[in-house]
């Protein structure tokens, strides 16, 4: 299983704490240090749609220049912005086989991981 996120994000911390408490083994991918490939973003978009993981409620989006926000007209525009500003990706991203989930929801985790 792979967890994508930023280590100092409170939501990521909650998820990682939950995994540790429930003895779920994971590999962590730090967006800040490792970035994210265009291929991975396209894969997530194919499975879920980029709107599902573009966090427009977060500080990064809110602080964007209005002209940049207005320039997001297509999927390609959105994915390019997400690659440049990985802190706009809803976190954490959980990949476990065919399971793909954005964010922290203890009920969803319990159901999927059977804990």
C-alpha positions in Angstrom: 0.0 0.0 0.0 1.2 3.5 -0.8 0.3 6.7 1.0 0.9 10.0 -0.8 1.0 13.3 1.1 2.9 15.9 3.0 4.3 14.9 6.4 3.3 18.1 8.2 -0.3 18.0 7.0 -2.7 17.3 9.9 -5.0 15.1 7.8 -2.0 13.0 6.6 -0.8 12.8 10.3 -4.3 11.5 11.3 -4.2 8.8 8.5 -0.6 7.7 9.3 -1.5 7.5 13.1 -4.5 5.4 12.2 -2.4 3.1 10.0 0.2 2.7 12.8 -2.5 2.1 15.5 -4.1 -0.6 13.2 -0.8 -2.1 12.1 -1.4 -1.3 8.4 2.0 -1.4 6.6 2.5 1.4 4.1 5.0 3.1 2.0 5.0 6.9 2.2 5.5 9.2 -0.8 6.3 12.8 0.2 4.9 15.2 -2.4 7.3 18.0 -1.2 10.4 15.9 -1.7 9.5 13.6 -4.5 6.8 15.5 -6.4 4.3 13.6 -8.5 4.6 12.4 -12.1 2.2 13.5 -14.8 1.5 9.7 -15.4 0.4 9.2 -11.8 -1.9 12.2 -12.0 -3.4 10.9 -15.3 -3.9 7.5 -13.7 -5.8 9.0 -10.7 -7.8 11.2 -13.1 -8.8 8.1 -15.2 -9.9 6.3 -12.0 -11.6 9.2 -10.1 -11.6 12.5 -12.1 -9.1 15.2 -11.2 -11.9 17.3 -9.7 -12.1 14.7 -6.9 -8.5 15.3 -5.8 -8.0 19.0 -6.6 -8.5 20.6 -3.2 -10.2 23.9 -3.8 -11.0 24.3 -0.1 -7.3 24.5 0.9 -5.1 27.5 1.5 -3.0 26.9 -1.7 -6.0 27.3 -3.9 -7.3 30.3 -2.0 -4.0 32.0 -2.3 -3.7 31.5 -6.0 -3.8 34.5 -8.3 -7.3 34.8 -9.7 -5.9 34.7 -13.2 -4.4 31.3 -12.6 -7.7 30.0 -11.2 -9.5 31.3 -14.2 -7.0 29.7 -16.5 -8.0 26.2 -15.4 -10.4 25.4 -18.3 -9.5 21.8 -19.2 -8.4 18.6 -17.5 -4.9 19.1 -18.9 -4.8 22.6 -17.2 -5.9 21.1 -13.9 -3.4 18.3 -14.0 -0.5 20.6 -14.9 -1.4 22.9 -12.0 -1.6 19.9 -9.6 1.8 18.7 -10.7 3.3 22.2 -10.1 1.5 22.8 -6.8 1.3 19.3 -5.2 -0.1 20.9 -2.0 -3.3 21.3 -3.9 -3.8 17.6 -4.1 -6.4 16.4 -1.5 -4.4 14.4 1.1 -3.6 11.8 1.8 -4.0 9.7 -1.3 -4.3 6.0 -0.5 -3.5 3.4 -3.1 -4.0 -0.2 -2.2 -4.4 -2.5 -5.2 -7.5 -1.2 -6.9 -8.5 0.9 -3.9 -8.0 4.6 -4.4 -9.1 7.1 -1.8 -8.4 10.8 -1.2 -8.5 12.2 2.4 -9.0 10.7 5.8 -12.3 8.9 6.7 -11.9 6.4 9.5 -15.1 4.5 8.5 -13.8 4.0 5.0 -10.4 2.9 6.3 -12.0 0.4 8.7 -14.2 -1.0 5.9 -11.3 -1.3 3.5 -8.6 -2.5 5.8 -10.9 -4.6 8.0 -9.7 -3.1 11.2 
